[in-house]
Every structure is written in structure tokens, then in C-alpha cells.
């Protein structure tokens, strides 16, 4: 699946959610997107609805999405968070 995501922006969104989101069951949530990390901090996760973006070490990432529609909704929220982050 083609996507419009990049690791640097994804990490900026991750930081924005961790810094400004509300804590809920070990995750931080902001505008419906949740962020969390594994025990060593090397793997970070962003999730919205059914889609999970896994940010791996060395600038790689994986996307788990059941459909193109779900991915499009994730990307829309992702880009809204980028826009909100640049307005602060």
C-alpha cells in the first residue's frame, strides 16, 4: 500500500501525543490517536482506529491496516496532528 508518512514527522507526532495527550491505560491519547512505546523505548507505536504504525530503530516503520479506507482515515488524522503541531 502506498502511504504519505515519514519517520521524522511520525516521531514529532509521537512526541506531541506523549507530551500533550491524556494518559489512558499506559498510552497517551490526543485527538483520537494513541502513542506508546515498548519497555526499552526503541520501538514506538501510533494507533488510530484499526491502524497501527510501528516506528522501528534505524528509521524503518511498519503499517498494520486492514484496508485502504482505514489507512486513509489514519493519514487524515496524522496530517491534522502535524498541522496542529506547527500552530503551537
Secondary structure, 3 states (H helix, E strand, C coil): CCCCCCHHHHHHHHHHHHHHCEEECCEEEECCEEEEECCCCCCEEEEECCEEEEECHHHCEEEECCCHHHHHHHHHHHHHHHHHHHCC
